[in-house]
Amino acid sequence: MLSAIRELPHTERPRERLKSHGPRALSSAELLAILLGSGSEGHSATQIGHAILGSAHGSLRRLSSQPVAALTSLSGVGNARAVAIHAALELGRRMAAEDREDGVPVRGPRDVHEIFGARLQDLPVEEFHVAILDSQHRLERDITVTRGLLNSSLVHPREVFREAIAENAAAIILIHNHPSGDPTPSPDDRITTDQLVQAGKVLDIPVHDHIIIGRGRYLSFAEAGLL
């Protein structure tokens, strides 16, 4: 077995293949090898890439949820390489979140999932967001209200509507993720939603929906008849 990328024929090296055929022609392990730059301790960068993927059972999604320390426990992966991998995965999430054109109205739960799903579905802790909408149902601003709660996203109406009032919001949509991957609302989710809906009625800022992001799926309170 070849122990180093430099021993491969020039046209078979990951960097050369990417330049000739584009990134989609490469395996995930080869793309990781390019990030790593070089091998170490008798293993090629591609072999280390395979080991990194193996630690996440072949899933980039699982890999992105691992802490930096988990990656640095692998042979050939130091702190700088682990950080670079996490940075690349985060860039991929952010690119996915930018797919929707600015100024396009948010028409329903599917649109909300397109905007928020990629960056929230794999987080190891909950984040609670408020989407501020203008009178044309366009997303004016995304506000992160809470971050880092392990089991619930309990928030006070004051924290949600302070920014909504400041932005002259015509309406808001609530969004948070479930790290378990299951978007089924908890009792706390239902209580929090009811409180925020009632507060919105008092302030004349309607809550159009509450979307819970799971892994590859979502639940809409409005669609489920829970608002």
Secondary structure, DSSP 4 states (H G I P E B T S, - for coil): ---SGGGS-GGGSHHHHHHHH-GGGS-HHHHHHHHH-S-BTTB-HHHHHHHHHHHTTT-HHHHHHS-HHHHHTSTT--HHHHHHHHHHHHHHHHHHHT-SPTT-B--SHHHHHHHHHHHHTT-SSEEEEEEEE-TTSBEEEEEEEEEEESS-----HHHHHHHHHHTT-SEEEEEEE-TTS--PPPHHHHHHHHHHHHHHHHHT--EEEEEEE-SS-EEETTTTT--
